[in-house]
Amino acid sequence: MSENDHFLFRATGEALAARGGLAEGVDADAFAEARAYAAGACKDIEGAYRLLVPAVVNLDPVKAAAVERALGRPGACPSAAAAREGMLAAVSPVGVPAAAAHRLSRLRFRRRQGGFFAAYGYAHLGPVLAAYAGWAGARCRSAGRPVFAGVLRDGGLLARAVATLHPELAPDHREVWLSRRLSLVAAIGSADDREGLRNLLLRARARPATLAEAMADLGLADEAPPSGLAGATRLQGAAFETFLAWLDGRGRRERLANHTRRLRRAILAHLRSRRIPDEGPLVLLDVGYAGNVQRCLAAILALEGRERPLIGLHLATSPGAVWAGAARRSAIAGCLLNYGSPRWLNRPLLKARALLEVLLAQPAGSLQGYADDGPVLGSVACPKSQAEAVAALQEGALDFVRDWREECRAPGPLPLPDLVGRARLVLLRMLAMPLPEEAERLGHWVYADALSTGEARPLVAGGEEAAPWPTGAAALAGATASQLLMAVVSERLDE
C-alpha cells in the first residue's frame, strides 16, 4: 500500500467512524489496513466493501463505498521525512503517561529470582500477556461469559493468562488441540473445492506443497501419482492444475470426501471431549494472524450442519483476517495488532513470528490427528533444555500477570489502553531489536512449523535472510539496537 492510498483509506476510516460505520474495536488505522487488503482481493470498490461487511464496516457496502468516493484524494499525504518522524514517535516510549510508566516499571523489575529465563519472561512476555488478558477478558464478559478455548499449541498460554487475570472466568476456560494443517484439510468439502485446495496447498504455506505432501494430507498417499509428476514436484502453475484433474478420477473424489469428513467429525468429537457445548458462542484464543483455524472451523461446522457463533480473540491479526470475519456467524479481532494496525508493528511482528510462537507454545509435538477424541502428537522437535527454559519463561510471564492483578486492586488502576500501548513497545523491542545476549540465549531454540519452514530449524539458522528470527541473526552478527530500529522505520516507509 502506498502512502497516498494509506492516507485516503485512513481518511475514509475517520469519515466512517464519524458516521458510526466501523465495527466495534475497529479504528481508522485498522480500517485502512483492512481496506488496502480488500483492494488487492477484489476488483471493484463495492466488492471490497462486501468483503469488509460486517466484521470491519457495519454499513451497507454501497453506502460505505459512496463515503470513500466522496472523499476523492483529500489533500496530500505526508512527506517521507514527516512519515519517518511519525514512525519514530510511534515506537518511542515518550507519550506513555507517567503513571503508566511508573507502575509498569515497578512491576517490570520486581522479578529477580528464578534465573535468566524466568526473569526474562516476567519483564518481556509478562506485559504482553497481561495486556492481552485484560483485553480478552473484558470482551468475554461483555459477550455474556461464553466458553473460551485456548487453541493449542500457541493459544494455551494466552487462555491461562485470561483465567489468571480474571479468576471469575476460570470455570469457562477450556483447551483444545487444533492446527492450521488439519483444519485446512477438514474444511475441504469435495474435490471441487478449488479455494479450499488452494488454501491448503498454496496460500497457507511458505512455499507450495509437494505432490507427496498433498497426497498425504488428502488421504491419498497410497494412490499412483499423476502421470508426469514426481513426489518432490511443487504444485504450482500447470502442476497444480494437473493435480486437480487427477483428483477427479478413479474413486479419488470419494476417498478425499470420506477422508475430510472423518477428520471434521474427529475435530467435533474432540471439542465435545473438552467440554465444549454443542451450541452457543465459542470464543477461540490464539496468536492469530489471518485466523485460518477460526475460518476453517466455521467451514467445518457449516459442512456438518453445526453452525454456531465463533468469536476469535487473537493476540495479533493481519489484514488477511478479513476472510475469517466474513465467514457466517464469525467475528474476529486482534489485541496488539488489529488487521495489521498499528502499521509500525505489523511487519516486524510477522517477520519475527517464529520467536513469538516459540515463547507462547506448549513444548509438545505437532498435531498429527485424533484418536479416542484426544490429540495424536508427533515427536517433540525441541531438546529437553529448551522445553525447561520455555516452561520457566512462561511461568515468569504468568507471575507478572498475577502481580498485575494485585496491582490493579490498588487505588487508581492503570487504564487498559495504556497497558496495550506499552505492551506493543515491549513486543517490538523484543522481536525486532534484540540485544546480543538475548539472541545468544534464545537463538539456538528450535522452531517447528511444517507449513512455514518445513523441517524444524534453530531460530537464527541460515543467516539474516533465511533465519526464522532474522533480527536475532542480525544481532548476533553485530547489528546494534539503533541500527535495527532504523531498519524497522526504513522498511515501513519502503512498502
Disulfide bonds with the S-S distance in Angstrom:
none
